[in-house]
Structure formats: C-alpha cells, structure tokens
Amino acid sequence: MKRENIPEELRALEAKICKMRQAKGDDTNKKRSGRYSAARIGLQVATDLLAAVIVGAGIGWLLDSMFGTKPLMLAVFLLFGGAAGFVNVYRTVKDEEKRGKRQESL
C-alpha cells in the first residue's frame, strides 16, 4: 500500500504511537534483548557442558575398546570431560560478566 493511500486517521494514530514511544523511551527492546541474551547464555552453557562430557565419554569408550580396559578409561575420560565442561562454563560466565560491566559503563 502506498503512503498516499493511507487514510488520515491511520497517519494520526501512527504519529501518536511514535510520540508515545519516544516519551516512554521504548525500553521494550532492551527487555527483549536481555531475555534473549539470557537464553543464549543458558543454551551455550548447556551445550558446552554436554559436548565436553560426550566427547570425554567417546574418547574413553574408544580407548577402552582399543586396550581392553572396559570401564576404566570410560570413567576417567568421563570425569575429564566433565571437568573440561565446567571450565568452559566458568569461562563463559566470566566473559558475560565482563561484557555486562562494559555495557554498564557505557
């Protein structure tokens, strides 16, 4: 629909909405971006932890099948994978803290 075909009432309504958004500061986008950011961080943390545990278990299972030490290597590398996952989660949280402090200072 072309701009000149829009009725005058709709143009007036659009102008009122724009004025109200400017007066309010329109922080709805900030709230949304905060929620999306939290969801992104949560998904990243879960993925980092799960991926590290799965990779550690896979390496342990592979080494067990190669050397015939059935549960030993699986258990050891499962623990290593869990530790690596927690290190990744710690790094992610620290990076997000730094990012939050930088945004607050701006």
C-alpha positions in Angstrom: 0.0 0.0 0.0 1.4 3.4 -1.0 1.9 6.1 1.6 -0.6 8.4 -0.1 -3.3 5.8 0.0 -3.2 5.6 3.8 -6.2 7.3 5.5 -5.6 10.3 7.6 -6.8 8.6 10.8 -4.1 5.9 10.5 -1.5 8.5 9.9 -2.6 10.4 13.0 -2.6 7.2 15.0 0.9 6.3 13.8 2.1 9.8 14.8 0.6 9.3 18.3 2.3 5.9 18.7 5.7 7.4 17.7 5.3 10.2 20.2 4.3 7.9 23.0 7.3 5.6 22.2 9.7 8.5 22.3 8.3 9.8 25.5 8.4 6.4 27.2 11.9 5.7 25.9 10.7 2.4 24.4 12.7 0.1 26.7 10.7 -3.0 25.5 13.5 -3.8 23.0 16.0 -3.7 25.9 13.9 -6.1 27.9 13.6 -8.5 25.0 17.3 -8.4 24.2 18.0 -9.2 27.9 15.8 -12.2 27.8 17.3 -13.4 24.5 20.7 -12.8 25.9 19.9 -14.9 29.0 18.5 -17.7 26.8 21.6 -17.6 24.6 23.9 -17.9 27.6 21.9 -20.7 29.1 21.9 -22.6 25.8 25.7 -22.0 25.4 26.4 -23.3 28.9 24.3 -26.4 28.4 25.9 -27.1 25.1 29.4 -26.6 26.4 28.9 -28.9 29.3 27.1 -31.6 27.4 29.5 -31.6 24.5 32.5 -31.9 26.8 31.0 -34.8 28.6 30.0 -36.6 25.4 33.5 -36.1 23.9 35.2 -37.3 27.0 32.9 -40.4 27.2 33.6 -41.1 23.5 37.3 -40.9 23.9 37.2 -43.2 27.0 35.0 -45.7 25.2 37.3 -45.7 22.2 40.4 -46.2 24.4 38.6 -49.0 26.3 37.8 -50.8 23.1 41.4 -50.4 21.8 43.1 -51.6 25.0 40.5 -53.9 26.5 40.2 -52.0 29.8 36.4 -51.8 29.7 35.2 -49.4 32.3 38.4 -47.8 33.4 39.2 -45.3 30.5 35.5 -44.5 30.1 35.2 -43.5 33.8 38.5 -41.5 33.7 37.7 -39.6 30.5 34.1 -39.0 31.6 35.5 -37.2 34.6 37.9 -35.3 32.4 35.1 -34.3 30.1 33.0 -33.1 33.0 35.9 -31.0 34.3 36.5 -29.5 30.8 32.8 -28.7 30.6 32.9 -26.9 33.9 36.0 -24.9 32.8 34.2 -23.9 29.7 31.1 -22.8 31.7 33.3 -20.8 34.0 34.9 -19.0 31.1 31.5 -18.3 29.5 30.2 -16.8 32.8 33.3 -14.7 33.3 33.1 -13.4 29.7 29.5 -12.4 30.2 30.4 -10.6 33.4 33.0 -8.6 31.6 30.5 -7.8 28.8 27.9 -6.7 31.3 30.4 -4.4 33.1 31.4 -2.8 29.8 27.8 -2.2 28.9 27.0 -0.6 32.3 30.0 1.7 31.9 28.7 3.0 28.5 
